[in-house]
Amino acid sequence: MQIIRGTFQGVGAACYLCLGGVPSKLTLWNLSDTTEIIQILDWTKEMRTVAKSFDGNLLTFQAAAIAGSDLAAGAGISAYEGGDTTDGTETYLGLDREPNKFDKGAGDPIDTWTLGNVTNKTGNLNAVANITYPHKVGIGSLIKIDSGAGVQTRVITAFTSNGEAANEVTLDYAQPSGKITYLGGIFTFVQMTSGLVAPKGVYIQETAAINVDSEIVAFEAVMD
């Protein structure tokens, strides 16, 4: 059994999440919605035996209630056998083949971290980071820094502008100044380049609660 976890930018339209295989179980979370406490779309291959929840179950946790709905065929998640030719749009989402964004900004490569305030855990990058999709750097990005005692992996918890000015970047730990060896993007699955053969995965047709345009979606897929 293999578990694949990741994030992608909501499309607001039907899209293929190309995982490399059809999962036996898939759970999606909308991380951006500010109206509900949490929204979850849960699907297992066994649901295909029941018409009322053929494409999964959608749960919305509100402040005073929990709302749920069954997603019939064509309304949520379905198996995708792959084989289509990708078109370079967000219709086909695959694993980001360029996860290190150190050279995706407008200027020099990003290779240095400067700690500016120990108490606030803030500092800055030595150059402008990319803040546009699909190479967007920001809250949730992993950053690996070697301050002289080995590489440490930290998480960006706040990000202002492009990250190159003093104290524009906040980490989960007050990491001393050092060499940046890796700067991840927010999304681990992004639009695939055109002309590729799409791998197997799932077809996501839900667009109202989870797969909302430009909102951040996290997922966990179980592959048997």
VMD Tcl script that draws the C-alpha trace (Angstrom):
set ca {
  {0.00 0.00 0.00}
  {1.19 3.51 -0.85}
  {-0.10 6.83 0.42}
  {0.26 9.95 -1.71}
  {-0.29 13.35 -0.12}
  {-0.21 16.71 -1.84}
  {-1.79 20.04 -2.67}
  {-3.12 21.65 -5.82}
  {-4.81 24.86 -6.82}
  {-8.56 24.51 -7.26}
  {-9.61 24.76 -10.88}
  {-13.29 25.68 -10.63}
  {-13.96 23.21 -13.44}
  {-13.68 19.49 -13.96}
  {-10.07 18.30 -13.89}
  {-7.94 15.17 -13.81}
  {-5.69 14.56 -10.81}
  {-3.02 12.28 -12.29}
  {-1.61 10.22 -9.43}
  {0.01 7.45 -11.42}
  {-2.74 5.01 -10.56}
  {-6.38 4.86 -9.54}
  {-6.58 5.15 -5.74}
  {-8.73 2.88 -3.59}
  {-9.47 5.83 -1.30}
  {-9.17 9.59 -1.75}
  {-9.88 12.46 0.63}
  {-9.84 16.14 -0.39}
  {-9.86 19.20 1.86}
  {-10.46 22.83 0.91}
  {-7.84 24.78 2.91}
  {-8.78 28.27 1.70}
  {-12.50 28.60 2.41}
  {-13.18 31.21 5.11}
  {-16.93 30.62 5.43}
  {-16.93 27.04 6.73}
  {-14.73 25.52 9.42}
  {-13.73 22.61 7.22}
  {-14.92 20.98 4.01}
  {-14.12 17.36 3.13}
  {-14.83 15.24 0.07}
  {-14.30 11.54 0.74}
  {-14.35 8.79 -1.87}
  {-13.55 5.08 -1.93}
  {-13.79 2.62 -4.78}
  {-16.43 0.69 -2.80}
  {-18.82 3.63 -3.21}
  {-19.20 2.64 -6.85}
  {-21.58 -0.11 -5.66}
  {-24.14 2.44 -4.41}
  {-25.80 4.91 -6.79}
  {-26.50 7.62 -4.20}
  {-22.84 8.12 -3.27}
  {-21.18 6.77 -6.42}
  {-18.86 9.80 -6.64}
  {-18.26 10.30 -2.91}
  {-19.58 12.04 0.19}
  {-19.21 15.77 0.81}
  {-19.11 17.00 4.42}
  {-19.22 20.65 5.47}
  {-18.46 21.49 9.10}
  {-20.07 24.77 10.13}
  {-19.96 26.61 13.46}
  {-23.30 25.21 14.62}
  {-23.94 22.27 12.33}
  {-22.55 19.60 10.04}
  {-23.96 19.40 6.52}
  {-23.52 16.39 4.28}
  {-24.47 15.32 0.80}
  {-24.10 12.22 -1.36}
  {-22.54 12.81 -4.76}
  {-24.09 10.72 -7.50}
  {-22.22 9.70 -10.63}
  {-20.91 12.73 -12.48}
  {-20.99 15.02 -9.44}
  {-17.80 14.27 -7.52}
  {-14.86 11.90 -8.00}
  {-14.54 9.06 -10.47}
  {-11.75 6.75 -11.60}
  {-9.58 7.93 -14.50}
  {-7.64 5.41 -16.57}
  {-5.31 7.98 -18.17}
  {-4.02 7.98 -21.72}
  {-5.22 11.41 -22.87}
  {-2.78 13.93 -24.32}
  {-2.32 16.86 -21.94}
  {-3.11 20.35 -23.20}
  {-0.97 22.53 -20.92}
  {-3.91 23.77 -18.85}
  {-5.15 22.99 -15.34}
  {-7.40 20.31 -16.81}
  {-4.55 17.86 -16.18}
  {-2.76 18.09 -12.82}
  {0.38 16.08 -12.17}
  {3.30 15.94 -9.76}
  {5.41 19.10 -10.01}
  {8.58 18.10 -11.85}
  {10.38 21.29 -10.75}
  {9.68 21.36 -6.99}
  {12.70 23.53 -6.09}
  {11.75 27.14 -6.86}
  {15.14 28.68 -6.08}
  {15.55 29.91 -9.66}
  {11.93 30.68 -10.56}
  {11.97 34.31 -9.42}
  {12.63 37.38 -11.56}
  {16.20 37.96 -10.38}
  {19.15 36.08 -8.94}
  {18.87 32.49 -7.68}
  {17.61 32.22 -4.11}
  {20.41 30.69 -2.06}
  {20.72 32.69 1.18}
  {18.52 33.09 4.25}
  {19.04 36.04 6.60}
  {17.46 35.92 10.05}
  {16.21 39.36 10.99}
  {14.29 38.90 14.24}
  {14.73 35.86 16.50}
  {11.62 36.55 18.57}
  {9.34 36.93 15.57}
  {11.14 34.16 13.61}
  {11.30 36.50 10.62}
  {13.93 37.09 8.00}
  {14.35 37.35 4.25}
  {15.56 35.67 1.10}
  {18.45 37.11 -0.87}
  {16.37 37.54 -4.06}
  {12.80 37.85 -5.31}
  {10.70 34.69 -5.06}
  {8.05 33.68 -7.59}
  {4.55 34.34 -6.24}
  {2.51 33.25 -9.26}
  {1.08 29.86 -10.22}
  {2.40 27.24 -10.88}
  {5.70 28.18 -9.17}
  {4.12 30.14 -6.32}
  {6.11 30.38 -3.09}
  {4.30 31.36 0.11}
  {2.63 30.10 3.25}
  {3.13 26.35 3.53}
  {6.26 26.25 1.37}
  {9.10 24.10 2.68}
  {12.51 25.73 2.91}
  {15.75 23.89 3.69}
  {18.55 25.89 5.29}
  {22.07 24.97 6.32}
  {23.22 27.34 9.05}
  {26.45 25.47 9.61}
  {25.16 22.48 11.54}
  {23.47 20.53 8.79}
  {20.38 21.15 6.68}
  {17.16 21.91 8.58}
  {13.70 21.81 7.01}
  {11.39 24.67 7.99}
  {7.91 25.81 6.96}
  {7.01 29.32 5.82}
  {4.13 30.51 8.02}
  {3.81 34.08 6.72}
  {5.01 35.71 3.53}
  {4.92 39.35 2.45}
  {5.46 40.67 -1.08}
  {8.32 38.72 -2.75}
  {10.25 37.73 0.37}
  {13.48 39.57 -0.41}
  {13.11 42.57 1.94}
  {13.93 42.49 5.65}
  {11.56 40.35 7.74}
  {9.15 39.57 4.87}
  {9.34 35.83 5.59}
  {8.26 34.12 8.81}
  {9.31 30.54 9.58}
  {8.00 28.05 12.11}
  {11.40 28.22 13.82}
  {13.90 31.06 14.23}
  {16.45 29.54 11.89}
  {19.86 31.23 11.98}
  {21.15 32.80 8.77}
  {22.55 30.31 6.30}
  {22.58 28.67 2.89}
  {19.26 27.80 1.26}
  {19.40 24.38 -0.41}
  {15.72 24.06 -1.29}
  {12.71 26.39 -1.62}
  {9.44 24.63 -2.32}
  {6.28 25.91 -3.91}
  {2.86 25.93 -2.27}
  {1.49 23.30 -4.65}
  {2.94 19.84 -5.13}
  {0.64 18.99 -8.04}
  {0.38 21.55 -10.86}
  {-0.79 21.81 -14.46}
  {1.10 19.44 -16.71}
  {2.87 20.68 -19.81}
  {1.19 19.99 -23.12}
  {1.85 16.94 -25.24}
  {2.30 14.41 -22.44}
  {0.40 11.19 -21.91}
  {-1.71 11.70 -18.80}
  {-1.15 9.07 -16.08}
  {-4.00 7.32 -14.31}
  {-5.74 8.99 -11.38}
  {-9.18 10.47 -10.73}
  {-11.57 12.81 -12.48}
  {-12.85 15.58 -10.17}
  {-16.14 17.16 -11.23}
  {-17.14 18.80 -7.95}
  {-16.51 22.59 -8.11}
  {-18.72 24.20 -5.47}
  {-17.05 23.34 -2.15}
  {-13.68 21.66 -2.71}
  {-12.39 22.22 -6.23}
  {-13.06 25.98 -6.16}
  {-11.15 28.24 -8.53}
  {-7.81 29.45 -7.08}
  {-8.42 27.95 -3.63}
  {-5.91 25.54 -2.06}
  {-6.88 21.87 -1.97}
  {-5.03 19.24 0.05}
  {-5.47 15.54 -0.60}
  {-4.52 12.09 0.62}
  {-4.76 9.13 -1.72}
  {-4.41 5.46 -0.77}
  {-3.02 3.27 -3.52}
  {-3.44 -0.49 -3.04}
}
mol new
graphics top color blue
foreach p $ca { graphics top sphere $p radius 0.5 }
foreach p [lrange $ca 0 end-1] q [lrange $ca 1 end] { graphics top cylinder $p $q radius 0.2 }
display resetview
